[in-house]
C-alpha cells in the first residue's frame, strides 16, 4: 500500500518535482484516499497513467483564491460534489437542514455549498477563463440533461449550462476520464472533444442522434418531460444507446454521448488495487474522523451495476444495469491487507456493491449486446433468460471467512430477495443464515401493496412472503433464531392513503415497528421522480396518483410508525381520511386507541364489536401488558 497521499498543497507538489499539475481535482468531500470514494479512484487512476494530480478538498467557495492552490493545471480542472449529491447531503426529504455531513471531518455540516459542482465550476471560471473544466460524480451525472429539481420544485437546465463547465464525465468515469486526458494531452481543444463515450458536451449545431423535447417544451409541458425521460431510459445502455440531443434555443444544444463500456474484470481488479492509503488525510487529525469511512474501511467492493432497476433508485442512470465484478484473487488480496491493519478486529463488514449477491450479468448476452431496452430482468417477473446463480458469490464468501484472522464476514449492502427466490438451490440462503447474518437480515421489500410495488418497479408482495418462508427454513436448518428487517418507504407515487393504511396493518401484524423508514425522496433522474413531477408513468404514458402535500406525506410516514405517541394526531387524521376509523379502538386489530372522551367505533371492518378494557379486569391487564411491550 502507498504511504503517500496525493498532493494537497503547492509545496507537496513541488517536493515531487512538479511545478504545474496536469489536473486539479476539486471535491466537496473531505479527502479520503479509499476506493469507496470516487475522487480517490479517478485521481489514483490518472496517477497510474503518468498524470500528476493535485487535490483541493472542500474549498471555501466564498474565496476565489481557494481554488488557486496549485495555480492553473496543464490540462483541466476536474470537479465533483463528492460521493453524494450536495442537496441530498444537506437536506431531508422535508427540506430541513441535516445536522451531520458524514463526508466531512468530525461530521461537520456546512463545508460544501448547495449545488456544489455548479458553485465550484463558476468559482473556477472567475479566475481561469479558458481552462477546461470537466464535471464528474453523482451530482453532475444525474443532472447531465434537463431535470426536475425537487428543492426548487421546477425544471432545471443541464448542469453543463449553469456551471460554465465544458464537459461532463457521467457514470463511473474511468474509461471516459482516461480518454479525455489523452485527448487533452494531445492538444485537442476541449470544444472539439465530442467523441468520447460517457460524456456530455455543448454544441452550436445538432449532430446526428435522437432529438429530445427542447428545454422550452419541458418548461411548458410535463408530458414532454415524461416523453424525454422515456427516451433517456431507453438509451442508457452502452451497447445500444444512441446520441441524445437537447435544444436550448439560441444557446445551442447539450449532447449526451452513449455510456462508456462496462469495465472488464481485469480493469476492475486494477482499479481497486491501486496504491490507496485507504484512510483520510492526516490534515484532519485535530478535527476528528470522517464518519463515512467507518462502515466501508473493512468492506470489500465485489461488484458494480444493478439489473434490479428499482424505479426510485438512480443506479441505473449512474452505474448502469450491467453487473461488473472483481476476481476472487483481487478481493482476497484486499482482505489479507486488512489482517495487517492494527485496528482490524477480524470482521469484514460487507462484501458486495449496489446489490451484494449479483456476481455476473443477468444473462449471457449482456457483455456483448447489452441489456434489453424494452424489458427488465426481474420486474414484473424474472426474465426467462435470467441466470440466477449464487455459486460464485458463495465461493468468495467461503474463501474470505476461512482466512486465518477473519472472524466473521457480513453482508450489509443487501441481497435481492426476488433474485434469491429465482435460484432453485437453497444453499445460498442456508449459508447466509449460518455464517453471514448477525441476528438480523436487512432486505428491501419497500411496500406491501401491489399497486405501489408496480410503480416502484418491485415484485409483488407474495414474492417477499415466499422469501420469508425460505429464510425461516434456512434458520431452522442452521439452528438459529434470526429475523428479516424490512426497509419500507412511504409516499411513493401510486400510494394513496388506502395503501398507506395497508402497510401500517402489515407492520401491526409483524409485531414490531421498523427502524428504517424512508419517505420517498425525489432525487434527479429517476423514474419515480419523473412520476412525482409529471403525474405520469413514463413507461405507459398513463396518469399516476402522487402524494405531494406535506400533510399527506407526513400522515403516510406516521402510519408506518403508528406506535410512536408523537405520531398519534397524524395517524388518527390519516385513518379518518382513509375511512378506516375501525382501526381506532381497543380491538386486537386496532392501530391506536381513542383519546379520553372519544368513543371507539361500534362496528369494526370485520363486523365484530371491539372489546372495551373496562368490561373485564383480565382484558384490562392484557392491554396493560401490550402497552408495556410497545
Secondary structure in CASP SS format (residue, H / E / C, confidence):
PFRMAT SS
TARGET T0000
AUTHOR 0000-0000-0000
METHOD secondary structure of the structure
MODEL  1
X C 1.00
X C 1.00
X C 1.00
X C 1.00
X C 1.00
X C 1.00
X E 1.00
X C 1.00
X C 1.00
X H 1.00
X H 1.00
X H 1.00
X H 1.00
X H 1.00
X H 1.00
X C 1.00
X C 1.00
X C 1.00
X C 1.00
X C 1.00
X C 1.00
X C 1.00
X E 1.00
X E 1.00
X E 1.00
X E 1.00
X E 1.00
X C 1.00
X C 1.00
X C 1.00
X C 1.00
X E 1.00
X C 1.00
X C 1.00
X C 1.00
X C 1.00
X C 1.00
X H 1.00
X H 1.00
X H 1.00
X H 1.00
X H 1.00
X H 1.00
X H 1.00
X H 1.00
X H 1.00
X H 1.00
X H 1.00
X C 1.00
X C 1.00
X C 1.00
X C 1.00
X E 1.00
X E 1.00
X E 1.00
X E 1.00
X E 1.00
X C 1.00
X C 1.00
X C 1.00
X C 1.00
X C 1.00
X C 1.00
X H 1.00
X H 1.00
X H 1.00
X H 1.00
X C 1.00
X C 1.00
X C 1.00
X C 1.00
X C 1.00
X C 1.00
X C 1.00
X C 1.00
X E 1.00
X E 1.00
X E 1.00
X E 1.00
X E 1.00
X C 1.00
X C 1.00
X C 1.00
X C 1.00
X C 1.00
X H 1.00
X H 1.00
X H 1.00
X H 1.00
X H 1.00
X E 1.00
X C 1.00
X C 1.00
X C 1.00
X C 1.00
X C 1.00
X E 1.00
X C 1.00
X C 1.00
X C 1.00
X C 1.00
X C 1.00
X C 1.00
X C 1.00
X E 1.00
X C 1.00
X C 1.00
X C 1.00
X C 1.00
X C 1.00
X C 1.00
X C 1.00
X C 1.00
X C 1.00
X C 1.00
X H 1.00
X H 1.00
X H 1.00
X H 1.00
X H 1.00
X H 1.00
X H 1.00
X H 1.00
X H 1.00
X H 1.00
X H 1.00
X H 1.00
X C 1.00
X C 1.00
X C 1.00
X C 1.00
X C 1.00
X E 1.00
X E 1.00
X E 1.00
X C 1.00
X H 1.00
X H 1.00
X H 1.00
X H 1.00
X H 1.00
X C 1.00
X C 1.00
X C 1.00
X C 1.00
X C 1.00
X E 1.00
X E 1.00
X E 1.00
X C 1.00
X C 1.00
X C 1.00
X C 1.00
X E 1.00
X E 1.00
X E 1.00
X C 1.00
X C 1.00
X H 1.00
X H 1.00
X H 1.00
X H 1.00
X H 1.00
X C 1.00
X C 1.00
X C 1.00
X E 1.00
X E 1.00
X E 1.00
X C 1.00
X C 1.00
X C 1.00
X C 1.00
X H 1.00
X H 1.00
X H 1.00
X H 1.00
X H 1.00
X H 1.00
X H 1.00
X H 1.00
X H 1.00
X H 1.00
X H 1.00
X H 1.00
X C 1.00
X C 1.00
X C 1.00
X C 1.00
X H 1.00
X H 1.00
X H 1.00
X C 1.00
X C 1.00
X C 1.00
X C 1.00
X C 1.00
X C 1.00
X E 1.00
X E 1.00
X E 1.00
X E 1.00
X E 1.00
X C 1.00
X C 1.00
X C 1.00
X C 1.00
X C 1.00
X C 1.00
X E 1.00
X E 1.00
X C 1.00
X C 1.00
X C 1.00
X H 1.00
X H 1.00
X H 1.00
X H 1.00
X H 1.00
X H 1.00
X C 1.00
X H 1.00
X H 1.00
X H 1.00
X H 1.00
X H 1.00
X H 1.00
X H 1.00
X H 1.00
X H 1.00
X H 1.00
X H 1.00
X H 1.00
X C 1.00
X C 1.00
X C 1.00
X C 1.00
X C 1.00
X C 1.00
X C 1.00
X C 1.00
X C 1.00
X C 1.00
X E 1.00
X E 1.00
X E 1.00
X E 1.00
X C 1.00
X H 1.00
X H 1.00
X H 1.00
X C 1.00
X E 1.00
X E 1.00
X E 1.00
X E 1.00
X C 1.00
X C 1.00
X C 1.00
X C 1.00
X C 1.00
X C 1.00
X C 1.00
X C 1.00
X H 1.00
X H 1.00
X H 1.00
X H 1.00
X H 1.00
X H 1.00
X H 1.00
X H 1.00
X C 1.00
X C 1.00
X C 1.00
X C 1.00
X C 1.00
X C 1.00
X C 1.00
X E 1.00
X C 1.00
X H 1.00
X H 1.00
X H 1.00
X C 1.00
X C 1.00
X C 1.00
X C 1.00
X C 1.00
X E 1.00
X C 1.00
X C 1.00
X H 1.00
X H 1.00
X H 1.00
X H 1.00
X C 1.00
X C 1.00
X E 1.00
X E 1.00
X E 1.00
X C 1.00
X E 1.00
X E 1.00
X C 1.00
X C 1.00
X C 1.00
X C 1.00
X C 1.00
X C 1.00
X C 1.00
X C 1.00
X C 1.00
X C 1.00
X H 1.00
X H 1.00
X H 1.00
X H 1.00
X C 1.00
X C 1.00
X C 1.00
X C 1.00
X C 1.00
X E 1.00
X E 1.00
X C 1.00
X C 1.00
X H 1.00
X H 1.00
X H 1.00
X H 1.00
X H 1.00
X H 1.00
X H 1.00
X H 1.00
X H 1.00
X H 1.00
X H 1.00
X C 1.00
X C 1.00
X C 1.00
X C 1.00
X C 1.00
X C 1.00
X C 1.00
X C 1.00
X E 1.00
X E 1.00
X C 1.00
X E 1.00
X E 1.00
X E 1.00
X C 1.00
X C 1.00
X C 1.00
X C 1.00
X C 1.00
X C 1.00
X C 1.00
X C 1.00
X C 1.00
X C 1.00
X C 1.00
X C 1.00
X C 1.00
X H 1.00
X H 1.00
X H 1.00
X H 1.00
X C 1.00
X C 1.00
X C 1.00
X C 1.00
X C 1.00
X C 1.00
X C 1.00
X C 1.00
X C 1.00
X C 1.00
X C 1.00
X C 1.00
X C 1.00
X C 1.00
X C 1.00
X C 1.00
X C 1.00
X C 1.00
X C 1.00
X C 1.00
X C 1.00
X H 1.00
X H 1.00
X H 1.00
X H 1.00
X H 1.00
X H 1.00
X H 1.00
X H 1.00
X H 1.00
X H 1.00
X H 1.00
X C 1.00
X C 1.00
X C 1.00
X C 1.00
X C 1.00
X C 1.00
X E 1.00
X E 1.00
X C 1.00
X C 1.00
X C 1.00
X C 1.00
X C 1.00
X C 1.00
X C 1.00
X H 1.00
X H 1.00
X H 1.00
X H 1.00
X H 1.00
X H 1.00
X C 1.00
X C 1.00
X C 1.00
X C 1.00
X H 1.00
X H 1.00
X H 1.00
X H 1.00
X H 1.00
X H 1.00
X H 1.00
X H 1.00
X H 1.00
X C 1.00
X C 1.00
X C 1.00
X C 1.00
X E 1.00
X E 1.00
X E 1.00
X E 1.00
X E 1.00
X E 1.00
X E 1.00
X C 1.00
X C 1.00
X C 1.00
X H 1.00
X H 1.00
X H 1.00
X H 1.00
X H 1.00
X H 1.00
X H 1.00
X C 1.00
X C 1.00
X C 1.00
X C 1.00
X H 1.00
X H 1.00
X H 1.00
X H 1.00
X H 1.00
X H 1.00
X H 1.00
X H 1.00
X H 1.00
X H 1.00
X H 1.00
X H 1.00
X H 1.00
X H 1.00
X H 1.00
X H 1.00
X H 1.00
X H 1.00
X C 1.00
X C 1.00
X C 1.00
X C 1.00
X E 1.00
X E 1.00
X E 1.00
X E 1.00
X E 1.00
X E 1.00
X E 1.00
X E 1.00
X C 1.00
X C 1.00
X C 1.00
X C 1.00
X C 1.00
X C 1.00
X H 1.00
X H 1.00
X H 1.00
X H 1.00
X H 1.00
X H 1.00
X H 1.00
X H 1.00
X H 1.00
X H 1.00
X H 1.00
X H 1.00
X H 1.00
X H 1.00
X C 1.00
X C 1.00
X C 1.00
X C 1.00
X C 1.00
X C 1.00
X E 1.00
X E 1.00
X E 1.00
X C 1.00
X C 1.00
X C 1.00
X C 1.00
X C 1.00
X C 1.00
X C 1.00
X H 1.00
X H 1.00
X H 1.00
X H 1.00
X H 1.00
X H 1.00
X H 1.00
X H 1.00
X C 1.00
X E 1.00
X E 1.00
X C 1.00
X C 1.00
X C 1.00
X C 1.00
X E 1.00
X E 1.00
X C 1.00
X C 1.00
X C 1.00
X C 1.00
X C 1.00
X C 1.00
X H 1.00
X H 1.00
X H 1.00
X H 1.00
X H 1.00
X H 1.00
X H 1.00
X H 1.00
X H 1.00
X H 1.00
X H 1.00
X C 1.00
X C 1.00
X C 1.00
X C 1.00
X H 1.00
X H 1.00
X H 1.00
X H 1.00
X H 1.00
X H 1.00
X H 1.00
X H 1.00
X H 1.00
X H 1.00
X H 1.00
X H 1.00
X H 1.00
X C 1.00
X C 1.00
X C 1.00
X H 1.00
X H 1.00
X H 1.00
X E 1.00
X C 1.00
X C 1.00
X C 1.00
X C 1.00
X C 1.00
X C 1.00
X C 1.00
X E 1.00
X C 1.00
X C 1.00
X C 1.00
X C 1.00
X C 1.00
X C 1.00
X C 1.00
X C 1.00
X C 1.00
X C 1.00
X C 1.00
X C 1.00
X C 1.00
X C 1.00
X C 1.00
X C 1.00
X C 1.00
X C 1.00
X C 1.00
X C 1.00
X C 1.00
X C 1.00
X C 1.00
X C 1.00
X H 1.00
X H 1.00
X H 1.00
X H 1.00
X H 1.00
X H 1.00
X H 1.00
X H 1.00
X H 1.00
X H 1.00
X H 1.00
X H 1.00
X H 1.00
X C 1.00
END
